[in-house]
């Protein structure tokens, strides 16, 4: 129950602060990701084999949410701007 309350609180704070969530409507092939964005993702999560990418916006900026699995099979993702700025790591 505590995790649900925490997630709700975090989501509420983010919405109140004007943050936007990544829009996952558009799937982007890995070879269409801007080079700076892909390099930043690989540098940030070097042990991850990236498999999918979603294009969206975050705080009014175009970003790419790049997902893959590490050697243990855990799904990891990194959100980066077109210029390679890391926005979030999960």
Phi and psi restraints in degrees (range 20) as a CNS / XPLOR table:
assign (resid 1 and name C) (resid 2 and name N)
       (resid 2 and name CA) (resid 2 and name C) 1.0 -60.8 20.0 2
assign (resid 2 and name N) (resid 2 and name CA)
       (resid 2 and name C) (resid 3 and name N) 1.0 -40.5 20.0 2
assign (resid 2 and name C) (resid 3 and name N)
       (resid 3 and name CA) (resid 3 and name C) 1.0 -65.0 20.0 2
assign (resid 3 and name N) (resid 3 and name CA)
       (resid 3 and name C) (resid 4 and name N) 1.0 -36.3 20.0 2
assign (resid 3 and name C) (resid 4 and name N)
       (resid 4 and name CA) (resid 4 and name C) 1.0 -65.9 20.0 2
assign (resid 4 and name N) (resid 4 and name CA)
       (resid 4 and name C) (resid 5 and name N) 1.0 -44.5 20.0 2
assign (resid 4 and name C) (resid 5 and name N)
       (resid 5 and name CA) (resid 5 and name C) 1.0 -63.3 20.0 2
assign (resid 5 and name N) (resid 5 and name CA)
       (resid 5 and name C) (resid 6 and name N) 1.0 -41.6 20.0 2
assign (resid 5 and name C) (resid 6 and name N)
       (resid 6 and name CA) (resid 6 and name C) 1.0 -63.1 20.0 2
assign (resid 6 and name N) (resid 6 and name CA)
       (resid 6 and name C) (resid 7 and name N) 1.0 -45.4 20.0 2
assign (resid 6 and name C) (resid 7 and name N)
       (resid 7 and name CA) (resid 7 and name C) 1.0 -63.2 20.0 2
assign (resid 7 and name N) (resid 7 and name CA)
       (resid 7 and name C) (resid 8 and name N) 1.0 -40.3 20.0 2
assign (resid 7 and name C) (resid 8 and name N)
       (resid 8 and name CA) (resid 8 and name C) 1.0 -64.4 20.0 2
assign (resid 8 and name N) (resid 8 and name CA)
       (resid 8 and name C) (resid 9 and name N) 1.0 -42.8 20.0 2
assign (resid 8 and name C) (resid 9 and name N)
       (resid 9 and name CA) (resid 9 and name C) 1.0 -63.6 20.0 2
assign (resid 9 and name N) (resid 9 and name CA)
       (resid 9 and name C) (resid 10 and name N) 1.0 -45.7 20.0 2
assign (resid 9 and name C) (resid 10 and name N)
       (resid 10 and name CA) (resid 10 and name C) 1.0 -62.2 20.0 2
assign (resid 10 and name N) (resid 10 and name CA)
       (resid 10 and name C) (resid 11 and name N) 1.0 -43.9 20.0 2
assign (resid 10 and name C) (resid 11 and name N)
       (resid 11 and name CA) (resid 11 and name C) 1.0 -63.3 20.0 2
assign (resid 11 and name N) (resid 11 and name CA)
       (resid 11 and name C) (resid 12 and name N) 1.0 -41.6 20.0 2
assign (resid 11 and name C) (resid 12 and name N)
       (resid 12 and name CA) (resid 12 and name C) 1.0 -63.6 20.0 2
assign (resid 12 and name N) (resid 12 and name CA)
       (resid 12 and name C) (resid 13 and name N) 1.0 -41.7 20.0 2
assign (resid 12 and name C) (resid 13 and name N)
       (resid 13 and name CA) (resid 13 and name C) 1.0 -64.9 20.0 2
assign (resid 13 and name N) (resid 13 and name CA)
       (resid 13 and name C) (resid 14 and name N) 1.0 -42.9 20.0 2
assign (resid 13 and name C) (resid 14 and name N)
       (resid 14 and name CA) (resid 14 and name C) 1.0 -62.1 20.0 2
assign (resid 14 and name N) (resid 14 and name CA)
       (resid 14 and name C) (resid 15 and name N) 1.0 -42.8 20.0 2
assign (resid 14 and name C) (resid 15 and name N)
       (resid 15 and name CA) (resid 15 and name C) 1.0 -66.4 20.0 2
assign (resid 15 and name N) (resid 15 and name CA)
       (resid 15 and name C) (resid 16 and name N) 1.0 -41.4 20.0 2
assign (resid 15 and name C) (resid 16 and name N)
       (resid 16 and name CA) (resid 16 and name C) 1.0 -65.2 20.0 2
assign (resid 16 and name N) (resid 16 and name CA)
       (resid 16 and name C) (resid 17 and name N) 1.0 -32.0 20.0 2
assign (resid 16 and name C) (resid 17 and name N)
       (resid 17 and name CA) (resid 17 and name C) 1.0 -80.3 20.0 2
assign (resid 17 and name N) (resid 17 and name CA)
       (resid 17 and name C) (resid 18 and name N) 1.0 -7.4 20.0 2
assign (resid 17 and name C) (resid 18 and name N)
       (resid 18 and name CA) (resid 18 and name C) 1.0 88.5 20.0 2
assign (resid 18 and name N) (resid 18 and name CA)
       (resid 18 and name C) (resid 19 and name N) 1.0 13.5 20.0 2
assign (resid 18 and name C) (resid 19 and name N)
       (resid 19 and name CA) (resid 19 and name C) 1.0 -74.5 20.0 2
assign (resid 19 and name N) (resid 19 and name CA)
       (resid 19 and name C) (resid 20 and name N) 1.0 148.9 20.0 2
assign (resid 19 and name C) (resid 20 and name N)
       (resid 20 and name CA) (resid 20 and name C) 1.0 -115.9 20.0 2
assign (resid 20 and name N) (resid 20 and name CA)
       (resid 20 and name C) (resid 21 and name N) 1.0 149.2 20.0 2
assign (resid 20 and name C) (resid 21 and name N)
       (resid 21 and name CA) (resid 21 and name C) 1.0 -83.7 20.0 2
assign (resid 21 and name N) (resid 21 and name CA)
       (resid 21 and name C) (resid 22 and name N) 1.0 159.0 20.0 2
assign (resid 21 and name C) (resid 22 and name N)
       (resid 22 and name CA) (resid 22 and name C) 1.0 -70.6 20.0 2
assign (resid 22 and name N) (resid 22 and name CA)
       (resid 22 and name C) (resid 23 and name N) 1.0 132.2 20.0 2
assign (resid 22 and name C) (resid 23 and name N)
       (resid 23 and name CA) (resid 23 and name C) 1.0 -83.0 20.0 2
assign (resid 23 and name N) (resid 23 and name CA)
       (resid 23 and name C) (resid 24 and name N) 1.0 120.0 20.0 2
assign (resid 23 and name C) (resid 24 and name N)
       (resid 24 and name CA) (resid 24 and name C) 1.0 -97.7 20.0 2
assign (resid 24 and name N) (resid 24 and name CA)
       (resid 24 and name C) (resid 25 and name N) 1.0 23.3 20.0 2
assign (resid 24 and name C) (resid 25 and name N)
       (resid 25 and name CA) (resid 25 and name C) 1.0 -76.1 20.0 2
assign (resid 25 and name N) (resid 25 and name CA)
       (resid 25 and name C) (resid 26 and name N) 1.0 -28.5 20.0 2
assign (resid 25 and name C) (resid 26 and name N)
       (resid 26 and name CA) (resid 26 and name C) 1.0 -111.8 20.0 2
assign (resid 26 and name N) (resid 26 and name CA)
       (resid 26 and name C) (resid 27 and name N) 1.0 112.8 20.0 2
assign (resid 26 and name C) (resid 27 and name N)
       (resid 27 and name CA) (resid 27 and name C) 1.0 -84.6 20.0 2
assign (resid 27 and name N) (resid 27 and name CA)
       (resid 27 and name C) (resid 28 and name N) 1.0 133.0 20.0 2
assign (resid 27 and name C) (resid 28 and name N)
       (resid 28 and name CA) (resid 28 and name C) 1.0 -115.3 20.0 2
assign (resid 28 and name N) (resid 28 and name CA)
       (resid 28 and name C) (resid 29 and name N) 1.0 130.2 20.0 2
assign (resid 28 and name C) (resid 29 and name N)
       (resid 29 and name CA) (resid 29 and name C) 1.0 -62.1 20.0 2
assign (resid 29 and name N) (resid 29 and name CA)
       (resid 29 and name C) (resid 30 and name N) 1.0 144.9 20.0 2
assign (resid 29 and name C) (resid 30 and name N)
       (resid 30 and name CA) (resid 30 and name C) 1.0 -56.6 20.0 2
assign (resid 30 and name N) (resid 30 and name CA)
       (resid 30 and name C) (resid 31 and name N) 1.0 -33.0 20.0 2
assign (resid 30 and name C) (resid 31 and name N)
       (resid 31 and name CA) (resid 31 and name C) 1.0 -76.1 20.0 2
assign (resid 31 and name N) (resid 31 and name CA)
       (resid 31 and name C) (resid 32 and name N) 1.0 -3.2 20.0 2
assign (resid 31 and name C) (resid 32 and name N)
       (resid 32 and name CA) (resid 32 and name C) 1.0 -103.8 20.0 2
assign (resid 32 and name N) (resid 32 and name CA)
       (resid 32 and name C) (resid 33 and name N) 1.0 -0.4 20.0 2
assign (resid 32 and name C) (resid 33 and name N)
       (resid 33 and name CA) (resid 33 and name C) 1.0 -73.6 20.0 2
assign (resid 33 and name N) (resid 33 and name CA)
       (resid 33 and name C) (resid 34 and name N) 1.0 135.0 20.0 2
assign (resid 33 and name C) (resid 34 and name N)
       (resid 34 and name CA) (resid 34 and name C) 1.0 -54.3 20.0 2
assign (resid 34 and name N) (resid 34 and name CA)
       (resid 34 and name C) (resid 35 and name N) 1.0 141.0 20.0 2
assign (resid 34 and name C) (resid 35 and name N)
       (resid 35 and name CA) (resid 35 and name C) 1.0 -55.8 20.0 2
assign (resid 35 and name N) (resid 35 and name CA)
       (resid 35 and name C) (resid 36 and name N) 1.0 -42.3 20.0 2
assign (resid 35 and name C) (resid 36 and name N)
       (resid 36 and name CA) (resid 36 and name C) 1.0 -63.1 20.0 2
assign (resid 36 and name N) (resid 36 and name CA)
       (resid 36 and name C) (resid 37 and name N) 1.0 -37.9 20.0 2
assign (resid 36 and name C) (resid 37 and name N)
       (resid 37 and name CA) (resid 37 and name C) 1.0 -67.5 20.0 2
assign (resid 37 and name N) (resid 37 and name CA)
       (resid 37 and name C) (resid 38 and name N) 1.0 -44.9 20.0 2
assign (resid 37 and name C) (resid 38 and name N)
       (resid 38 and name CA) (resid 38 and name C) 1.0 -67.3 20.0 2
assign (resid 38 and name N) (resid 38 and name CA)
       (resid 38 and name C) (resid 39 and name N) 1.0 -39.8 20.0 2
assign (resid 38 and name C) (resid 39 and name N)
       (resid 39 and name CA) (resid 39 and name C) 1.0 -63.5 20.0 2
assign (resid 39 and name N) (resid 39 and name CA)
       (resid 39 and name C) (resid 40 and name N) 1.0 -40.2 20.0 2
assign (resid 39 and name C) (resid 40 and name N)
       (resid 40 and name CA) (resid 40 and name C) 1.0 -64.6 20.0 2
assign (resid 40 and name N) (resid 40 and name CA)
       (resid 40 and name C) (resid 41 and name N) 1.0 -40.7 20.0 2
assign (resid 40 and name C) (resid 41 and name N)
       (resid 41 and name CA) (resid 41 and name C) 1.0 -63.5 20.0 2
assign (resid 41 and name N) (resid 41 and name CA)
       (resid 41 and name C) (resid 42 and name N) 1.0 -45.3 20.0 2
assign (resid 41 and name C) (resid 42 and name N)
       (resid 42 and name CA) (resid 42 and name C) 1.0 -66.0 20.0 2
assign (resid 42 and name N) (resid 42 and name CA)
       (resid 42 and name C) (resid 43 and name N) 1.0 -36.2 20.0 2
assign (resid 42 and name C) (resid 43 and name N)
       (resid 43 and name CA) (resid 43 and name C) 1.0 -70.6 20.0 2
assign (resid 43 and name N) (resid 43 and name CA)
       (resid 43 and name C) (resid 44 and name N) 1.0 -37.8 20.0 2
assign (resid 43 and name C) (resid 44 and name N)
       (resid 44 and name CA) (resid 44 and name C) 1.0 -72.6 20.0 2
assign (resid 44 and name N) (resid 44 and name CA)
       (resid 44 and name C) (resid 45 and name N) 1.0 -40.9 20.0 2
assign (resid 44 and name C) (resid 45 and name N)
       (resid 45 and name CA) (resid 45 and name C) 1.0 -126.6 20.0 2
assign (resid 45 and name N) (resid 45 and name CA)
       (resid 45 and name C) (resid 46 and name N) 1.0 72.1 20.0 2
assign (resid 45 and name C) (resid 46 and name N)
       (resid 46 and name CA) (resid 46 and name C) 1.0 -65.7 20.0 2
assign (resid 46 and name N) (resid 46 and name CA)
       (resid 46 and name C) (resid 47 and name N) 1.0 -20.9 20.0 2
assign (resid 46 and name C) (resid 47 and name N)
       (resid 47 and name CA) (resid 47 and name C) 1.0 -92.0 20.0 2
assign (resid 47 and name N) (resid 47 and name CA)
       (resid 47 and name C) (resid 48 and name N) 1.0 7.8 20.0 2
assign (resid 47 and name C) (resid 48 and name N)
       (resid 48 and name CA) (resid 48 and name C) 1.0 -102.4 20.0 2
assign (resid 48 and name N) (resid 48 and name CA)
       (resid 48 and name C) (resid 49 and name N) 1.0 135.1 20.0 2
assign (resid 48 and name C) (resid 49 and name N)
       (resid 49 and name CA) (resid 49 and name C) 1.0 -95.1 20.0 2
assign (resid 49 and name N) (resid 49 and name CA)
       (resid 49 and name C) (resid 50 and name N) 1.0 106.6 20.0 2
assign (resid 49 and name C) (resid 50 and name N)
       (resid 50 and name CA) (resid 50 and name C) 1.0 -73.0 20.0 2
assign (resid 50 and name N) (resid 50 and name CA)
       (resid 50 and name C) (resid 51 and name N) 1.0 139.3 20.0 2
assign (resid 50 and name C) (resid 51 and name N)
       (resid 51 and name CA) (resid 51 and name C) 1.0 -124.8 20.0 2
assign (resid 51 and name N) (resid 51 and name CA)
       (resid 51 and name C) (resid 52 and name N) 1.0 -34.4 20.0 2
assign (resid 51 and name C) (resid 52 and name N)
       (resid 52 and name CA) (resid 52 and name C) 1.0 -138.8 20.0 2
assign (resid 52 and name N) (resid 52 and name CA)
       (resid 52 and name C) (resid 53 and name N) 1.0 159.8 20.0 2
assign (resid 52 and name C) (resid 53 and name N)
       (resid 53 and name CA) (resid 53 and name C) 1.0 -145.1 20.0 2
assign (resid 53 and name N) (resid 53 and name CA)
       (resid 53 and name C) (resid 54 and name N) 1.0 139.3 20.0 2
assign (resid 53 and name C) (resid 54 and name N)
       (resid 54 and name CA) (resid 54 and name C) 1.0 -121.3 20.0 2
assign (resid 54 and name N) (resid 54 and name CA)
       (resid 54 and name C) (resid 55 and name N) 1.0 133.6 20.0 2
assign (resid 54 and name C) (resid 55 and name N)
       (resid 55 and name CA) (resid 55 and name C) 1.0 -95.4 20.0 2
assign (resid 55 and name N) (resid 55 and name CA)
       (resid 55 and name C) (resid 56 and name N) 1.0 140.3 20.0 2
assign (resid 55 and name C) (resid 56 and name N)
       (resid 56 and name CA) (resid 56 and name C) 1.0 -164.9 20.0 2
assign (resid 56 and name N) (resid 56 and name CA)
       (resid 56 and name C) (resid 57 and name N) 1.0 -162.0 20.0 2
assign (resid 56 and name C) (resid 57 and name N)
       (resid 57 and name CA) (resid 57 and name C) 1.0 -129.4 20.0 2
assign (resid 57 and name N) (resid 57 and name CA)
       (resid 57 and name C) (resid 58 and name N) 1.0 151.5 20.0 2
assign (resid 57 and name C) (resid 58 and name N)
       (resid 58 and name CA) (resid 58 and name C) 1.0 -147.8 20.0 2
assign (resid 58 and name N) (resid 58 and name CA)
       (resid 58 and name C) (resid 59 and name N) 1.0 117.8 20.0 2
assign (resid 58 and name C) (resid 59 and name N)
       (resid 59 and name CA) (resid 59 and name C) 1.0 60.0 20.0 2
assign (resid 59 and name N) (resid 59 and name CA)
       (resid 59 and name C) (resid 60 and name N) 1.0 31.7 20.0 2
assign (resid 59 and name C) (resid 60 and name N)
       (resid 60 and name CA) (resid 60 and name C) 1.0 83.8 20.0 2
assign (resid 60 and name N) (resid 60 and name CA)
       (resid 60 and name C) (resid 61 and name N) 1.0 -1.4 20.0 2
assign (resid 60 and name C) (resid 61 and name N)
       (resid 61 and name CA) (resid 61 and name C) 1.0 -103.1 20.0 2
assign (resid 61 and name N) (resid 61 and name CA)
       (resid 61 and name C) (resid 62 and name N) 1.0 146.1 20.0 2
assign (resid 61 and name C) (resid 62 and name N)
       (resid 62 and name CA) (resid 62 and name C) 1.0 -73.6 20.0 2
assign (resid 62 and name N) (resid 62 and name CA)
       (resid 62 and name C) (resid 63 and name N) 1.0 129.0 20.0 2
assign (resid 62 and name C) (resid 63 and name N)
       (resid 63 and name CA) (resid 63 and name C) 1.0 -134.2 20.0 2
assign (resid 63 and name N) (resid 63 and name CA)
       (resid 63 and name C) (resid 64 and name N) 1.0 167.2 20.0 2
assign (resid 63 and name C) (resid 64 and name N)
       (resid 64 and name CA) (resid 64 and name C) 1.0 -124.6 20.0 2
assign (resid 64 and name N) (resid 64 and name CA)
       (resid 64 and name C) (resid 65 and name N) 1.0 126.8 20.0 2
assign (resid 64 and name C) (resid 65 and name N)
       (resid 65 and name CA) (resid 65 and name C) 1.0 -98.9 20.0 2
assign (resid 65 and name N) (resid 65 and name CA)
       (resid 65 and name C) (resid 66 and name N) 1.0 110.1 20.0 2
assign (resid 65 and name C) (resid 66 and name N)
       (resid 66 and name CA) (resid 66 and name C) 1.0 -106.6 20.0 2
assign (resid 66 and name N) (resid 66 and name CA)
       (resid 66 and name C) (resid 67 and name N) 1.0 123.4 20.0 2
assign (resid 66 and name C) (resid 67 and name N)
       (resid 67 and name CA) (resid 67 and name C) 1.0 -118.5 20.0 2
assign (resid 67 and name N) (resid 67 and name CA)
       (resid 67 and name C) (resid 68 and name N) 1.0 150.2 20.0 2
assign (resid 67 and name C) (resid 68 and name N)
       (resid 68 and name CA) (resid 68 and name C) 1.0 -168.9 20.0 2
assign (resid 68 and name N) (resid 68 and name CA)
       (resid 68 and name C) (resid 69 and name N) 1.0 -171.2 20.0 2
assign (resid 68 and name C) (resid 69 and name N)
       (resid 69 and name CA) (resid 69 and name C) 1.0 -121.6 20.0 2
assign (resid 69 and name N) (resid 69 and name CA)
       (resid 69 and name C) (resid 70 and name N) 1.0 145.1 20.0 2
assign (resid 69 and name C) (resid 70 and name N)
       (resid 70 and name CA) (resid 70 and name C) 1.0 -86.7 20.0 2
assign (resid 70 and name N) (resid 70 and name CA)
       (resid 70 and name C) (resid 71 and name N) 1.0 -177.7 20.0 2
assign (resid 70 and name C) (resid 71 and name N)
       (resid 71 and name CA) (resid 71 and name C) 1.0 -61.5 20.0 2
assign (resid 71 and name N) (resid 71 and name CA)
       (resid 71 and name C) (resid 72 and name N) 1.0 -27.3 20.0 2
assign (resid 71 and name C) (resid 72 and name N)
       (resid 72 and name CA) (resid 72 and name C) 1.0 -83.8 20.0 2
assign (resid 72 and name N) (resid 72 and name CA)
       (resid 72 and name C) (resid 73 and name N) 1.0 -3.6 20.0 2
assign (resid 72 and name C) (resid 73 and name N)
       (resid 73 and name CA) (resid 73 and name C) 1.0 89.4 20.0 2
assign (resid 73 and name N) (resid 73 and name CA)
       (resid 73 and name C) (resid 74 and name N) 1.0 5.0 20.0 2
assign (resid 73 and name C) (resid 74 and name N)
       (resid 74 and name CA) (resid 74 and name C) 1.0 -78.1 20.0 2
assign (resid 74 and name N) (resid 74 and name CA)
       (resid 74 and name C) (resid 75 and name N) 1.0 133.7 20.0 2
assign (resid 74 and name C) (resid 75 and name N)
       (resid 75 and name CA) (resid 75 and name C) 1.0 -75.3 20.0 2
assign (resid 75 and name N) (resid 75 and name CA)
       (resid 75 and name C) (resid 76 and name N) 1.0 129.1 20.0 2
assign (resid 75 and name C) (resid 76 and name N)
       (resid 76 and name CA) (resid 76 and name C) 1.0 -126.1 20.0 2
assign (resid 76 and name N) (resid 76 and name CA)
       (resid 76 and name C) (resid 77 and name N) 1.0 153.9 20.0 2
assign (resid 76 and name C) (resid 77 and name N)
       (resid 77 and name CA) (resid 77 and name C) 1.0 -147.5 20.0 2
assign (resid 77 and name N) (resid 77 and name CA)
       (resid 77 and name C) (resid 78 and name N) 1.0 152.1 20.0 2
assign (resid 77 and name C) (resid 78 and name N)
       (resid 78 and name CA) (resid 78 and name C) 1.0 -136.2 20.0 2
assign (resid 78 and name N) (resid 78 and name CA)
       (resid 78 and name C) (resid 79 and name N) 1.0 137.3 20.0 2
assign (resid 78 and name C) (resid 79 and name N)
       (resid 79 and name CA) (resid 79 and name C) 1.0 -106.6 20.0 2
assign (resid 79 and name N) (resid 79 and name CA)
       (resid 79 and name C) (resid 80 and name N) 1.0 125.2 20.0 2
assign (resid 79 and name C) (resid 80 and name N)
       (resid 80 and name CA) (resid 80 and name C) 1.0 -134.1 20.0 2
assign (resid 80 and name N) (resid 80 and name CA)
       (resid 80 and name C) (resid 81 and name N) 1.0 151.7 20.0 2
assign (resid 80 and name C) (resid 81 and name N)
       (resid 81 and name CA) (resid 81 and name C) 1.0 -80.8 20.0 2
assign (resid 81 and name N) (resid 81 and name CA)
       (resid 81 and name C) (resid 82 and name N) 1.0 171.7 20.0 2
assign (resid 81 and name C) (resid 82 and name N)
       (resid 82 and name CA) (resid 82 and name C) 1.0 -62.9 20.0 2
assign (resid 82 and name N) (resid 82 and name CA)
       (resid 82 and name C) (resid 83 and name N) 1.0 -23.9 20.0 2
assign (resid 82 and name C) (resid 83 and name N)
       (resid 83 and name CA) (resid 83 and name C) 1.0 -92.4 20.0 2
assign (resid 83 and name N) (resid 83 and name CA)
       (resid 83 and name C) (resid 84 and name N) 1.0 -0.7 20.0 2
assign (resid 83 and name C) (resid 84 and name N)
       (resid 84 and name CA) (resid 84 and name C) 1.0 97.4 20.0 2
assign (resid 84 and name N) (resid 84 and name CA)
       (resid 84 and name C) (resid 85 and name N) 1.0 10.5 20.0 2
assign (resid 84 and name C) (resid 85 and name N)
       (resid 85 and name CA) (resid 85 and name C) 1.0 -79.2 20.0 2
assign (resid 85 and name N) (resid 85 and name CA)
       (resid 85 and name C) (resid 86 and name N) 1.0 124.8 20.0 2
assign (resid 85 and name C) (resid 86 and name N)
       (resid 86 and name CA) (resid 86 and name C) 1.0 -77.8 20.0 2
assign (resid 86 and name N) (resid 86 and name CA)
       (resid 86 and name C) (resid 87 and name N) 1.0 124.8 20.0 2
assign (resid 86 and name C) (resid 87 and name N)
       (resid 87 and name CA) (resid 87 and name C) 1.0 -96.7 20.0 2
assign (resid 87 and name N) (resid 87 and name CA)
       (resid 87 and name C) (resid 88 and name N) 1.0 -41.1 20.0 2
assign (resid 87 and name C) (resid 88 and name N)
       (resid 88 and name CA) (resid 88 and name C) 1.0 -158.1 20.0 2
assign (resid 88 and name N) (resid 88 and name CA)
       (resid 88 and name C) (resid 89 and name N) 1.0 148.9 20.0 2
assign (resid 88 and name C) (resid 89 and name N)
       (resid 89 and name CA) (resid 89 and name C) 1.0 -126.2 20.0 2
assign (resid 89 and name N) (resid 89 and name CA)
       (resid 89 and name C) (resid 90 and name N) 1.0 131.6 20.0 2
